[in-house]
Amino acid sequence: MSADVPSGGLLGPSVNREHYAAQCQVSERARLLGVHLSWEEHRHGWEYCLMWPDGRCEVYGLLSRVQARLDRLEREARR
């Protein structure tokens, strides 16, 4: 599943609307910082990947960790 389109265009049974909305908001925030956020659902939960234009990828198991990383990127951008 990517940040752009849910699998099959529909929200699966394990994706509630609030969680999907939060994923989309974080994805937009990442885009504004010049990185792409994708996510994939696994049996154990979600996996998030921040991808830089140079192909570098950082993988996170929690959306809150992605948000913390974006916070650091915003602070760095302000310097």
N, CA and C of each residue as an Amber inpcrd file, in Angstrom:
protein
   237
   0.8530000  -1.1670000   0.0000000   0.0000000   0.0000000   0.0000000
   0.8980000   1.2280000   0.0000000   0.5760000   2.2040000  -0.7640000
   1.3760000   3.4200000  -0.7850000   0.5730000   4.5580000  -0.2010000
   1.2540000   5.6590000  -0.0030000   0.6040000   6.8350000   0.5450000
  -0.4120000   7.4100000  -0.4260000  -0.3090000   7.0610000  -1.6940000
  -1.1690000   7.6740000  -2.6920000  -2.5170000   6.9770000  -2.8500000
  -2.5280000   5.6630000  -2.8560000  -3.7640000   4.9300000  -3.1400000
  -3.8500000   3.7090000  -2.2330000  -4.9330000   3.5610000  -1.4830000
  -5.0780000   2.3470000  -0.6940000  -5.2060000   1.1300000  -1.6010000
  -4.8440000  -0.0270000  -1.0980000  -4.8930000  -1.2670000  -1.8690000
  -6.2710000  -1.4680000  -2.4800000  -6.3120000  -1.6550000  -3.7790000
  -7.5750000  -1.8760000  -4.4680000  -8.4880000  -0.6680000  -4.4750000
  -7.9920000   0.4720000  -4.0120000  -8.8180000   1.6710000  -3.9720000
  -9.7920000   1.7060000  -2.8130000  -9.7960000   0.6640000  -1.9730000
 -10.7090000   0.6060000  -0.8360000  -9.9170000   0.4250000   0.4410000
 -10.4730000   0.8860000   1.5410000  -9.8220000   0.6830000   2.8240000
 -10.0940000  -0.7370000   3.2840000  -9.0500000  -1.4530000   3.6500000
  -9.2000000  -2.8240000   4.1280000  -9.8250000  -2.8590000   5.5130000
 -10.1600000  -4.0360000   5.9900000 -10.8300000  -4.1600000   7.2790000
  -9.9780000  -3.7000000   8.4550000  -8.6440000  -3.7620000   8.3330000
  -7.7950000  -3.3600000   9.4490000  -7.4060000  -1.8870000   9.3950000
  -7.8910000  -1.1610000   8.3960000  -7.5600000   0.2560000   8.2570000
  -8.7920000   1.0720000   8.6130000  -8.7300000   1.7510000   9.7650000
  -9.8520000   2.6280000  10.0630000  -9.6140000   3.9910000   9.4240000
 -10.6670000   4.7130000   9.2530000 -10.5740000   5.9980000   8.5360000
  -9.6460000   6.9880000   9.2230000  -9.6410000   7.0070000  10.5510000
  -8.7810000   7.9470000  11.2840000  -7.3000000   7.6270000  11.0570000
  -6.9790000   6.3460000  11.0730000  -5.5850000   5.9540000  10.8560000
  -5.1580000   6.2720000   9.4290000  -6.0140000   5.9860000   8.4710000
  -5.6930000   6.2950000   7.0800000  -5.5380000   7.8060000   6.8940000
  -6.3990000   8.5910000   7.5250000  -6.2960000  10.0490000   7.4370000
  -4.9670000  10.5260000   8.0230000  -4.5570000   9.9310000   9.1410000
  -3.2820000  10.3000000   9.7560000  -2.1190000   9.9370000   8.8270000
  -2.1800000   8.7680000   8.1960000  -1.1370000   8.3780000   7.2550000
  -1.0530000   9.3900000   6.1140000  -2.1880000   9.8100000   5.6050000
  -2.2010000  10.7700000   4.4940000  -1.6370000  12.1220000   4.9300000
  -1.9680000  12.5620000   6.1360000  -1.4400000  13.8410000   6.6300000
   0.0720000  13.7860000   6.7870000   0.5780000  12.6920000   7.3390000
   2.0260000  12.5440000   7.5040000   2.6930000  12.4410000   6.1350000
   2.0510000  11.7790000   5.1940000   2.5880000  11.6680000   3.8490000
   2.7170000  13.0470000   3.1970000   1.7230000  13.8820000   3.3620000
   1.7700000  15.2360000   2.8020000   2.8720000  16.0500000   3.4610000
   3.0080000  15.9100000   4.7530000   4.0750000  16.6040000   5.4760000
   5.4380000  16.1680000   4.9490000   5.6130000  14.8810000   4.7270000
   6.8730000  14.3620000   4.1800000   7.1200000  14.9430000   2.7900000
   6.0810000  14.9780000   1.9700000   6.2220000  15.5070000   0.6060000
   6.7070000  16.9520000   0.6310000   6.1710000  17.7380000   1.5400000
   6.5820000  19.1380000   1.6530000   8.0390000  19.2740000   2.0750000
   8.5690000  18.2320000   2.7120000   9.9780000  18.2280000   3.1200000
  10.8720000  17.5590000   2.0780000  10.2880000  17.1360000   0.9670000
  11.0750000  16.5810000  -0.1320000  11.3180000  15.0890000  -0.0650000
  10.5520000  14.3720000   0.7640000  10.6910000  12.9180000   0.8400000
   9.3400000  12.2680000   0.5800000   9.3740000  10.9980000   0.2170000
   8.1500000  10.2520000  -0.0800000   7.9030000   9.2440000   1.0300000
   6.6780000   9.1740000   1.5040000   6.3060000   8.1820000   2.5120000
   5.4450000   7.1120000   1.8630000   5.8370000   5.8790000   2.0570000
   4.9920000   4.7600000   1.6360000   4.7710000   3.8820000   2.8580000
   3.7370000   3.0640000   2.7980000   3.4740000   2.1590000   3.9080000
   2.9070000   0.8610000   3.3970000   3.1040000  -0.1540000   4.2290000
   2.6270000  -1.4830000   3.8840000   2.1620000  -2.1550000   5.1680000
   1.0360000  -2.8340000   5.0690000   0.5240000  -3.5460000   6.2240000
   1.0880000  -4.9580000   6.2480000   1.5430000  -5.3610000   7.4170000
   2.0520000  -6.7110000   7.6390000   1.2090000  -7.3650000   8.7290000
   1.3860000  -8.6290000   8.9010000   0.6400000  -9.3610000   9.9170000
   0.8620000  -8.7600000  11.3080000   2.0620000  -8.2720000  11.5660000
   2.4070000  -7.7210000  12.8750000   2.0850000  -6.2310000  13.0080000
   1.6720000  -5.5830000  11.9480000   1.3640000  -4.1460000  12.0050000
   1.7860000  -3.4540000  10.7210000   2.0890000  -2.1830000  10.8270000
   2.4480000  -1.3710000   9.6670000   3.9450000  -1.1690000   9.5810000
   4.4280000  -1.0200000   8.3510000   5.8130000  -0.6540000   8.0990000
   5.7950000   0.5840000   7.2130000   6.5300000   1.6090000   7.6380000
   6.5790000   2.8840000   6.9250000   7.9840000   3.0960000   6.3720000
   8.0660000   3.6330000   5.1710000   9.3620000   3.8970000   4.5430000
   9.4060000   5.3510000   4.0700000  10.3920000   6.0970000   4.5690000
  10.6690000   7.4380000   4.0600000  11.7460000   7.2880000   2.9960000
  11.4320000   7.7250000   1.7820000  12.3500000   7.5700000   0.6480000
  12.8090000   8.9510000   0.1710000  14.1300000   9.1130000   0.0920000
  14.7120000  10.3510000  -0.3920000  14.8960000  10.2820000  -1.9020000
  15.0020000  11.4420000  -2.5490000  15.1900000  11.4620000  -4.0050000
  16.4160000  10.6660000  -4.4680000  17.4270000  10.5310000  -3.6070000
  18.6260000   9.7840000  -3.9930000  18.4610000   8.2710000  -3.8200000
  17.2510000   7.8270000  -3.4180000  16.9770000   6.4070000  -3.2830000
  17.1690000   5.8510000  -1.8810000  17.7030000   6.6700000  -0.9840000
  17.8990000   6.2380000   0.3950000  16.5400000   6.0410000   1.0570000
  16.4320000   5.0090000   1.8880000  15.1680000   4.6890000   2.5340000
  15.3840000   4.4490000   4.0260000  14.5070000   5.0130000   4.8470000
  14.5080000   4.7540000   6.2820000  13.1940000   4.0680000   6.6090000
  13.2650000   2.9560000   7.3220000  12.0820000   2.1540000   7.6280000
  11.7310000   2.3030000   9.1080000  10.4350000   2.4680000   9.3750000
   9.9320000   2.6380000  10.7330000   8.7450000   1.7150000  10.9560000
   8.5670000   1.2720000  12.1790000   7.4480000   0.4080000  12.5300000
   6.2620000   1.1470000  13.1060000   6.4490000   2.4310000  13.4260000
   5.3640000   3.2200000  14.0170000   5.2500000   4.5640000  13.3130000
   4.0280000   4.9890000  13.0870000   3.7960000   6.2890000  12.4560000
   4.3380000   7.4190000  13.3310000   4.2840000   7.2610000  14.6310000
   4.8070000   8.2850000  15.5400000   6.3180000   8.4740000  15.3600000
   7.0340000   7.4020000  15.0200000   8.4780000   7.5280000  14.7700000
   8.7380000   8.2720000  13.4700000   7.8700000   8.0710000  12.4850000
   7.9800000   8.8320000  11.2300000   7.7650000  10.3110000  11.5400000
   6.7540000  10.6150000  12.3510000   6.4800000  12.0070000  12.7030000
   7.6640000  12.6290000  13.4370000   8.2890000  11.8770000  14.3360000
   9.4630000  12.3900000  15.0530000  10.6040000  12.6710000  14.0840000
  10.7930000  11.7970000  13.0980000  11.8440000  12.0130000  12.0930000
  11.5530000  13.2570000  11.2680000  10.2850000  13.4570000  10.9120000
   9.9120000  14.6540000  10.1550000  10.1090000  15.9090000  11.0050000
   9.8620000  15.8180000  12.3050000  10.1310000  16.9510000  13.2100000
  11.6050000  17.3350000  13.1330000  12.4990000  16.3270000  13.1660000
  13.9380000  16.6060000  13.0830000  14.2980000  17.2350000  11.7370000
  13.6940000  16.7280000  10.6630000  13.9710000  17.3020000   9.3430000
  13.5260000  18.7570000   9.2810000  12.3730000  19.0730000   9.8700000
  11.8960000  20.4680000   9.8760000  12.8410000  21.3590000  10.6600000
  13.3240000  20.8750000  11.7930000  14.2810000  21.6820000  12.5890000
  15.5520000  21.9190000  11.8020000  16.0500000  20.8780000  11.1180000
  17.2640000  21.0190000  10.3210000  17.0590000  22.0070000   9.1700000
  15.8810000  21.9930000   8.5740000  15.5870000  22.8770000   7.4330000
  15.5420000  24.3410000   7.8790000  15.1980000  24.5950000   9.1260000
  15.1020000  25.9800000   9.6200000  16.4620000  26.5850000   9.9220000
  17.4880000  25.7650000  10.0420000  18.8290000  26.2930000  10.3950000
  19.4470000  27.0410000   9.2550000
